[in-house]
Amino acid sequence: MLPELLQWRKVKMRVVTFNIRCDYNQDEENSFQFRKPLILKKLKQEKPDIIGFQEVLPHVAEWLRDNLNEYYILGCGRDAKLENEQMCVAFRKDRFQLISMDTFWMSETPEVPGSRYEIQSFCPRTCTTLFLQDFKSNRFYYVINTHLDHEASEARVLGMQQILKHMKAVEETKQRAGYGKVEMILMGDFNAYPDAKEIRMMSEEGGLSDLTSDIDGTFHDYGRMQPAEKIDYIVVTDGVTCSGCTMWTECEAGVYLSDHYPVCVDIDE
């Protein structure tokens, strides 16, 4: 028991990005109904503090709320009626105080539900943002969960430019308001490889650090994609460090957690 306690004390804040896969009952033995027990088992085992979920359909969001009772789960659908897929964020009720939450769309009119750039796919793309205070450390975190376009690299570049501009504005606003240092956590499925322009922009233009830089591919298509493709990231304000980064690669009787390996980082405070 003592080694387990010592290991837990080393973990400061556990953050996970998790593309849970749209559930249209299309994945045979890996359809969501069969993945549910493995997902719950892993989440209860790892006890993450913050989880950014992508590709969450309304009935999956309801299932998450019904089963992850230790978490608040926030997000809304991406279309004009706030339905369809959402980028929801779960955070532990006993760990964080929610100061504010918002959703904006990747477009020239980010406040308009369902809006998008003309050059992207038919899918609207959103960012779910949470401003949190950590009860344990009293530090402030601004969390952004997103899913960039799967077709147009130009749309991903525009989206990343929009995100970086937004992050800078938030940082300046929070400092003027007297919050002091606010750490930024940007995560999600970026649909781009590490050498892509939209990924390089985060460090070159945003001064951000990729905590997932040492891991290999994350999208594996239920084991069919060999090698897996690295498209999932957790990126933070420069200076934030982590004591470990892992992928959740569990597979039981041919059933995976998702078609992406969830990525987990332990952030030092």
TIFI-904434 format. One record per residue (C-alpha): residue number from 1; x, y, z. Coordinates in pm, 1 decimal. Layout:
! residues N
num:c1:c2:c3
NUM:X:Y:Z
...
! end
This chain:
! residues 269
num:c1:c2:c3
1:0.0:0.0:0.0
2:280.5:241.1:88.1
3:442.7:235.8:-261.8
4:103.4:310.5:-417.2
5:52.9:607.1:-184.5
6:398.8:738.7:-262.3
7:332.7:704.3:-635.3
8:2.8:891.8:-605.6
9:173.0:1175.3:-411.8
10:409.4:1228.7:-704.0
11:115.6:1291.8:-936.7
12:23.0:1658.5:-918.5
13:-248.3:1697.7:-1180.3
14:-347.0:1426.2:-1427.7
15:-483.8:1551.0:-1761.8
16:-616.0:1331.5:-2043.4
17:-723.6:1396.2:-2400.4
18:-964.6:1126.4:-2516.4
19:-1125.2:1099.9:-2859.0
20:-1407.3:868.1:-2758.8
21:-1524.2:804.6:-3120.0
22:-1864.6:899.1:-3262.1
23:-2111.8:627.2:-3175.1
24:-2339.5:530.3:-3461.0
25:-2309.3:159.0:-3372.9
26:-2079.8:125.1:-3674.0
27:-1775.3:-40.4:-3520.5
28:-1893.4:-398.7:-3468.7
29:-1713.3:-544.3:-3163.7
30:-1564.9:-198.6:-3093.9
31:-1896.0:-15.0:-3098.2
32:-1942.4:208.0:-2796.8
33:-2180.6:-28.1:-2618.2
34:-1899.4:-283.9:-2593.8
35:-1631.4:-30.7:-2498.4
36:-1822.2:117.1:-2204.0
37:-1697.1:-125.8:-1934.3
38:-1333.9:-87.3:-2038.8
39:-1364.2:293.2:-2046.6
40:-1512.7:307.6:-1696.8
41:-1258.7:60.8:-1564.1
42:-968.1:267.7:-1698.1
43:-1101.1:601.7:-1577.1
44:-1164.2:467.0:-1227.4
45:-815.8:316.3:-1224.7
46:-631.2:628.3:-1343.8
47:-846.3:892.7:-1170.6
48:-762.4:1181.3:-1405.3
49:-830.4:1532.3:-1277.9
50:-927.2:1679.7:-1616.2
51:-1044.9:1495.5:-1928.0
52:-1098.7:1652.5:-2268.6
53:-1335.4:1432.4:-2470.7
54:-1384.6:1469.3:-2846.8
55:-1653.6:1324.5:-3075.7
56:-1910.6:1307.0:-2795.7
57:-2263.0:1254.9:-2926.5
58:-2554.5:1358.9:-2699.2
59:-2631.8:1006.6:-2575.6
60:-2262.2:951.1:-2497.0
61:-2251.0:1279.7:-2303.6
62:-2552.6:1161.3:-2104.3
63:-2377.5:831.4:-2032.8
64:-2066.7:1014.5:-1913.3
65:-2273.4:1232.1:-1678.6
66:-2460.3:929.7:-1542.9
67:-2144.5:729.8:-1476.8
68:-1868.2:976.2:-1391.1
69:-2027.6:1102.4:-1072.7
70:-1704.2:1248.9:-936.1
71:-1686.6:1492.0:-1227.7
72:-1864.9:1793.0:-1364.3
73:-1898.9:1745.1:-1741.4
74:-1950.2:2053.2:-1956.8
75:-1990.6:2110.7:-2328.5
76:-2246.6:2167.9:-2601.8
77:-2310.3:2040.5:-2951.6
78:-2131.9:2199.8:-3244.0
79:-2419.7:2261.7:-3487.1
80:-2653.6:2560.9:-3513.2
81:-2897.0:2406.3:-3263.0
82:-2617.7:2309.8:-3021.5
83:-2671.9:1944.9:-3106.9
84:-2452.8:1673.2:-3259.7
85:-2088.1:1623.3:-3154.5
86:-1944.7:1814.2:-2863.0
87:-1600.6:1872.1:-2719.1
88:-1686.7:1823.2:-2353.3
89:-1453.0:1863.6:-2058.3
90:-1478.4:1666.0:-1736.0
91:-1313.6:1790.6:-1417.6
92:-1312.8:1655.5:-1065.2
93:-1568.4:1815.1:-834.9
94:-1337.1:1789.9:-534.7
95:-1034.7:1936.6:-712.1
96:-1145.7:2248.5:-901.1
97:-1362.6:2552.3:-872.5
98:-1524.3:2654.9:-1201.9
99:-1494.8:3028.8:-1262.8
100:-1628.5:3036.6:-1618.7
101:-1703.9:2817.6:-1920.0
102:-1755.9:2904.8:-2286.7
103:-1771.8:2756.6:-2636.3
104:-1660.0:2927.6:-2954.3
105:-1664.9:2817.1:-3315.3
106:-1373.8:2803.2:-3557.7
107:-1494.1:3069.7:-3796.0
108:-1493.8:3439.7:-3871.6
109:-1798.7:3463.6:-3643.5
110:-1689.7:3252.8:-3345.0
111:-1995.2:3339.0:-3133.9
112:-2239.7:3207.0:-3394.9
113:-2339.0:2843.3:-3331.1
114:-2270.9:2617.0:-3627.3
115:-2047.4:2866.8:-3808.3
116:-1732.7:2751.9:-3986.7
117:-1463.8:2860.3:-4231.8
118:-1565.6:2823.6:-4595.5
119:-1256.6:2618.8:-4679.0
120:-1313.4:2350.3:-4416.5
121:-1525.4:2036.4:-4425.7
122:-1900.0:2044.6:-4365.8
123:-1831.7:1986.3:-3994.4
124:-1843.2:2289.7:-3765.0
125:-1544.3:2292.0:-3529.8
126:-1551.2:2422.8:-3175.0
127:-1341.0:2492.9:-2868.9
128:-1478.1:2429.1:-2522.4
129:-1300.3:2647.5:-2266.4
130:-1298.2:2631.2:-1887.2
131:-1138.4:2870.2:-1641.1
132:-1059.2:2671.1:-1325.4
133:-901.2:2725.1:-986.8
134:-724.6:2429.9:-828.4
135:-835.2:2387.6:-465.8
136:-507.5:2213.0:-378.3
137:-263.6:2471.3:-511.7
138:-488.7:2777.3:-567.1
139:-338.3:2801.8:-915.9
140:-551.5:2908.2:-1211.2
141:-584.3:2706.5:-1531.4
142:-747.7:2793.5:-1859.4
143:-838.0:2468.7:-2036.6
144:-914.6:2446.7:-2408.9
145:-1045.5:2128.3:-2568.1
146:-1079.7:2112.4:-2946.8
147:-1099.0:1894.4:-3256.1
148:-949.8:2051.5:-3568.0
149:-1080.9:1986.6:-3918.0
150:-1015.5:1642.6:-4064.6
151:-998.2:1748.6:-4431.4
152:-847.6:2092.3:-4493.1
153:-501.3:2180.8:-4363.8
154:-578.7:2546.0:-4443.1
155:-876.4:2528.0:-4206.8
156:-658.9:2377.1:-3934.3
157:-408.8:2661.0:-3976.3
158:-688.4:2918.7:-3950.5
159:-826.7:2738.1:-3648.8
160:-489.8:2728.0:-3475.1
161:-433.3:3097.8:-3548.0
162:-771.9:3167.8:-3391.3
163:-691.0:2958.4:-3084.0
164:-351.5:3121.7:-3028.5
165:-502.1:3468.8:-3063.7
166:-775.5:3372.6:-2819.0
167:-525.1:3237.5:-2567.8
168:-318.0:3554.9:-2579.6
169:-625.1:3772.4:-2528.0
170:-741.9:3560.4:-2234.1
171:-399.7:3570.7:-2071.4
172:-385.4:3948.9:-2096.8
173:-743.6:3988.2:-1971.0
174:-690.3:3763.7:-1669.3
175:-370.5:3945.7:-1574.4
176:-544.7:4283.5:-1591.5
177:-825.0:4142.9:-1377.9
178:-575.7:4053.1:-1104.4
179:-563.6:3674.2:-1134.0
180:-189.9:3677.9:-1185.1
181:-34.1:3382.4:-1363.0
182:-286.7:3169.2:-1551.6
183:-155.2:2846.3:-1701.5
184:-294.9:2742.0:-2037.3
185:-374.6:2380.9:-2127.1
186:-468.4:2318.3:-2490.3
187:-560.2:1964.4:-2585.0
188:-747.4:1757.7:-2836.0
189:-744.0:1579.5:-3167.6
190:-564.0:1818.5:-3402.0
191:-579.8:1590.8:-3708.5
192:-222.0:1685.7:-3798.3
193:123.1:1530.8:-3769.1
194:394.4:1690.2:-3551.8
195:576.2:1844.4:-3851.8
196:262.6:2014.7:-3988.2
197:246.3:2393.7:-3992.9
198:-55.2:2405.1:-3760.4
199:138.5:2206.5:-3499.4
200:464.5:2399.6:-3535.9
201:271.0:2723.9:-3490.7
202:203.2:2642.2:-3128.3
203:569.7:2666.3:-3032.4
204:692.0:2905.7:-3301.3
205:412.3:3162.2:-3265.8
206:244.3:3074.8:-2937.8
207:545.1:2988.0:-2722.8
208:370.7:2670.2:-2609.2
209:526.9:2339.0:-2510.5
210:402.4:1999.7:-2628.2
211:391.5:1762.3:-2330.5
212:320.9:1472.7:-2568.1
213:628.9:1519.8:-2786.3
214:788.4:1192.0:-2678.4
215:497.7:960.4:-2753.8
216:432.9:776.0:-3077.8
217:115.0:739.6:-3282.8
218:-225.7:788.9:-3122.4
219:-478.4:711.3:-3398.1
220:-474.7:336.7:-3460.0
221:-821.1:259.5:-3606.1
222:-877.5:-24.2:-3358.8
223:-536.3:-171.5:-3425.8
224:-565.2:-159.7:-3804.9
225:-343.8:146.9:-3850.0
226:18.5:32.9:-3831.3
227:208.1:237.0:-3741.6
228:-41.3:454.4:-3559.0
229:-56.7:825.1:-3649.8
230:29.8:1098.0:-3398.5
231:-259.5:1347.1:-3411.4
232:-359.3:1392.9:-3042.6
233:-183.1:1649.4:-2823.2
234:-167.7:1820.7:-2485.4
235:11.3:2154.5:-2508.5
236:78.4:2400.2:-2227.2
237:218.8:2738.4:-2139.6
238:596.1:2740.6:-2164.9
239:741.6:2658.0:-1825.7
240:475.8:2404.5:-1723.6
241:637.7:2062.5:-1685.7
242:514.1:1708.9:-1651.3
243:650.7:1404.6:-1472.1
244:515.2:1158.3:-1724.3
245:324.3:1111.9:-2048.2
246:161.5:785.8:-2147.9
247:-90.1:645.0:-2393.1
248:-370.3:422.3:-2270.6
249:-332.1:122.1:-2498.1
250:-560.1:-128.0:-2323.9
251:-728.2:-390.1:-2539.6
252:-936.0:-671.9:-2392.2
253:-1061.9:-953.7:-2616.1
254:-1013.1:-731.3:-2920.9
255:-1200.7:-436.5:-2768.5
256:-1013.2:-104.7:-2738.2
257:-1090.0:208.2:-2539.9
258:-1139.2:389.7:-2871.5
259:-992.8:414.8:-3220.4
260:-745.8:665.5:-3066.1
261:-521.6:589.9:-2772.4
262:-613.3:840.5:-2499.3
263:-309.6:1045.9:-2398.4
264:-237.8:1114.2:-2031.4
265:7.7:1361.6:-1877.4
266:92.8:1426.1:-1512.6
267:149.8:1799.4:-1475.0
268:380.5:1928.1:-1202.0
269:256.5:2208.2:-981.8
! end
